[in-house]
């Protein structure tokens, strides 16, 4: 099955990536290629290394062995490479991590103004465009503490989009939300996916995975155990660990 | 829709209030009565001494009746308490400098005033030059007044202001340095902080006034006042650094990560994201340090500079005015308290203003 939104060029490439926390082996020989426009959902039990893996992609965590290449730029200790990659890779966190001392609008304008040196007016216009897209333009002058969890997470998505990233990383974006707010965030993510953004998303929202993902990756104990298109992944899981995991989460 | 239910009315009736808060059981009643007894016994005497039987006007000790406090002493010496040994004819320069300071600072607190950045820049760079010129003179037609002649409240304020303004940025740099990932920077900052905190301020002032000149090359000498300022500033910036480090550690890791993920560099991350939050958290600690610094200025007496408490001590030894220590120290205490309490109140105001209701 070929999908029109996936381009040929490889945006993210991981080759034999290994990482340890002291003696604990968190990532074991990870190999992964992501093409432009591809949407990937990563799932697995807690402690399986899925968050660590995507946090390695913008160097919030450093890997110790192997190569990570983002849009052709190798991720090394070179600060210039890290800066260049972070400009192009947006990230959304489980706990939103909005800056509580700034208004929603200032949260969105901060990085474009200081990192991309955009004039304030331009940054504000971009911010309002994306706040409009996540459907909260009317909250622009409020502080994050005045918003609900779902609204905060949508602001966080808008804040990342303001940097015009080519790649978006989502680290369990709905895990800290109350159930009634999950949908509003997922809706925004689905829209984003429909626009052709390259996305890597760590999540347990299997409905979202079925609807959006081009590929689902299952990780356990620091390894990629299985990867497949969502249809085959859910209906016909190959490994025992995947079957066990799926039976556990689908039961809930 | 459910009708909202009102909370039970809050009782404001004084008898009811006293029953609940003062006489709720036999023990509370007993304590209340004892406190009342103590108040009735002592307060009238104290008030009488300070106000009603006190002597308010006169010129010499002979005008003191001895029935209450004799504020004539304070009145007669007021000029010295305010200006030290600053020549009478030149005191307008001190007044002018402080009026100018107020004129520059007050607009900062008025929200509508535009271009505050320039005002702050002028306050930090232009004003100190003007103030130094006014205080010290010697150029542009003003006669020279040596720092030896500065004294009283004026000297207290000069040292405290310089110390407060300089110790905050130095403290921030030390705090960031102590958490730096670069080992050499970290070691330098840790050593500086631990040495400064491990030595009494008196020792530092002694070293600044006695030992420092020994290490200076022949002919080079720092003014004693400058040395005292540097000593106090460095001493308090070590404390300031630890207060600020406490704030830095209270900021969740997610804030650092979000700033990193957005591509902000180290200084942008620290000055735009982390420090604004951290400093806000530790305003009470920062003001605590400011207040300590303000009161610590009284220690420069030991290196022969006569700020407010020093000049008070000297005045009390005047043979013509022996025996007015209570009045003198009470007056000095009141002045210190007024300044420290103002700082405390202002910090509470700032805290409220900066509260954006996060977490």
Interface residues (C-beta under 8 A of the other chain):
Chain A: X58 X59 X60 X83 X86 X87 X89 X90 X91 X93 X95 X97 X98 X99 X100 X101 X110 X111 X114 X115 X143 X144 X145 X146 X159 X160 X163
Chain B: X252 X254 X255 X257 X258 X259 X260 X261 X262 X263 X264 X265 X268 X272 X273 X276 X277 X280 X354 X356 X357 X358 X359
